[in-house]
């Protein structure tokens, strides 16, 4: 009888641990901020596949590396994160082609608690398809989530977006591609 009671208590204890663990949001190992996502991906590129890049924003620009975005106007104008999407963002980071941002731009966004990643993705897709582009037209967009907390958006030349998608999904096995398609003309 004692063995049966001990077994029942053990099972109940395991079930309570599983229930508690299920309430915790998934976290990305090694990611404390959006810039960590872009840095991990960029560092996985072979030297011959890298292009001259810059990251950050007008106030915090860095060469050949991703950087944190602290300027909301930069986030809106350069990462095309305006309208409904802006209100959902806690923090962000960027990596841009240094010669022409329409050739390649990637933004990593940490969403505010309670924000819906699908709604953010839909807003970003509408922003990108509705944007008035200058100095060339990006061919393709990629929107991917890495848990409910982080969303990565990239747009530019199709071959650069395809390479970025390959590197992103290899770096983070939790990547869920939400959109990978040509931009509307």
C-alpha positions in Angstrom: 0.0 0.0 0.0 2.8 2.4 0.8 4.5 1.7 -2.5 1.2 2.5 -4.4 0.8 5.7 -2.4 4.4 6.7 -3.1 4.0 6.0 -6.8 0.8 8.0 -7.0 2.5 11.0 -5.2 5.4 10.7 -7.5 3.2 10.8 -10.6 1.3 13.8 -9.2 4.5 15.6 -8.4 5.8 15.0 -12.0 2.5 16.2 -13.4 2.6 19.4 -11.4 6.2 20.1 -12.6 5.1 19.6 -16.2 2.1 22.0 -15.7 4.4 24.7 -14.2 6.9 24.2 -17.0 4.2 24.6 -19.6 3.3 28.1 -18.4 6.8 29.5 -19.1 7.2 31.2 -22.5 9.9 29.6 -24.7 13.3 31.4 -24.5 16.0 31.4 -27.1 19.3 30.3 -25.7 21.9 33.0 -25.9 19.4 35.7 -26.9 19.0 38.6 -24.6 18.0 41.2 -27.2 17.1 41.4 -30.9 20.7 42.3 -31.9 21.8 38.8 -30.6 19.6 37.1 -33.2 21.1 39.1 -36.1 24.6 38.8 -34.8 24.3 35.0 -34.6 23.0 34.8 -38.2 25.6 37.3 -39.6 28.5 35.5 -37.9 27.4 32.2 -39.6 28.0 33.7 -43.0 31.2 32.6 -44.8 33.4 35.6 -45.6 32.9 35.2 -49.4 29.1 35.6 -48.9 29.2 38.7 -46.7 28.6 42.1 -48.2 29.5 45.5 -46.8 26.9 46.0 -44.1 26.0 48.3 -41.3 23.7 47.9 -38.3 22.0 50.0 -35.7 20.4 53.3 -36.5 21.4 57.0 -37.2 22.5 57.4 -33.5 24.2 54.0 -33.0 25.5 52.9 -36.4 28.2 50.2 -36.5 30.1 48.9 -39.6 29.9 45.3 -40.8 27.8 44.1 -37.9 24.2 44.2 -36.7 23.3 46.9 -34.2 20.5 47.9 -31.8 17.9 50.3 -33.0 17.0 53.0 -30.4 15.5 55.6 -32.8 11.8 55.0 -33.5 11.9 57.1 -36.7 14.6 54.9 -38.1 12.6 51.8 -37.2 9.6 53.3 -39.1 11.5 54.6 -42.1 14.3 52.1 -42.6 12.8 48.9 -41.2 9.3 49.8 -42.6 7.9 49.1 -39.1 5.2 51.7 -39.0 1.5 51.9 -38.2 0.1 49.1 -36.1 3.4 47.2 -36.0 5.2 50.0 -34.2 3.0 49.8 -31.1 3.9 46.1 -30.7 7.7 46.5 -30.5 9.6 46.5 -27.3 13.1 46.7 -28.9 14.7 46.1 -32.3 17.9 45.7 -34.2 19.0 46.1 -37.8 21.4 44.8 -40.4 21.4 46.7 -43.8 23.4 46.5 -47.0 25.6 49.5 -46.7 25.3 50.6 -50.4 21.5 50.2 -50.8 19.1 49.2 -48.0 16.6 47.9 -50.6 19.2 45.3 -51.7 19.1 43.8 -48.2 17.6 44.9 -44.9 16.9 42.7 -41.9 15.2 43.7 -38.7 14.8 41.7 -35.5 12.0 42.7 -33.2 11.2 41.9 -29.6 7.5 42.2 -29.2 5.9 43.7 -26.1 4.3 41.3 -23.7 0.8 40.4 -24.9 1.5 41.3 -28.5 0.3 38.8 -31.2 3.1 37.7 -33.5 0.6 36.9 -36.3 -0.9 40.4 -36.1 2.6 41.9 -36.1 3.6 39.7 -39.2 0.4 40.8 -41.0 1.0 44.5 -40.2 4.6 44.2 -41.5 3.5 42.4 -44.6 1.0 45.2 -45.3 3.7 47.8 -44.6 6.2 46.2 -47.0 3.7 45.7 -49.8 2.4 49.2 -49.4 5.7 51.0 -49.1 6.8 53.7 -51.6 10.3 52.5 -52.4 13.1 54.8 -53.5 16.4 53.7 -55.1 15.3 50.4 -56.3 12.6 47.9 -55.4 13.2 44.9 -53.1 12.3 41.6 -54.8 11.4 39.5 -51.8 10.3 39.5 -48.1 10.8 37.1 -45.3 8.9 37.2 -42.0 9.8 34.6 -39.4 9.1 34.1 -35.7 11.5 32.7 -33.2 9.1 32.1 -30.2 6.2 34.4 -29.5 8.7 37.1 -28.3 10.9 37.6 -31.4 10.0 38.2 -35.1 12.6 38.7 -37.8 11.8 40.6 -41.0 14.0 40.8 -44.0 13.6 42.3 -47.5 15.8 42.7 -50.6 17.2 40.8 -53.5 15.8 37.3 -53.7 19.2 35.5 -53.5 20.2 37.5 -50.4 16.9 36.8 -48.7 17.1 33.1 -49.5 20.6 32.9 -48.0 19.5 34.8 -44.9 16.5 32.5 -44.5 18.8 29.4 -44.7 21.2 30.9 -42.2 18.4 32.0 -39.8 16.7 28.6 -39.8 20.0 26.8 -39.3 21.0 29.1 -36.4 17.6 28.8 -34.6 15.8 25.5 -35.0 12.6 27.1 -33.5 12.3 29.4 -36.6 8.8 29.4 -38.0 8.7 31.1 -41.5 5.4 33.1 -41.6 6.0 34.7 -45.0 8.6 34.0 -47.7 7.4 35.6 -50.9 7.8 38.2 -53.6 6.9 41.8 -52.7 3.8 43.1 -54.5 4.6 45.3 -57.4 
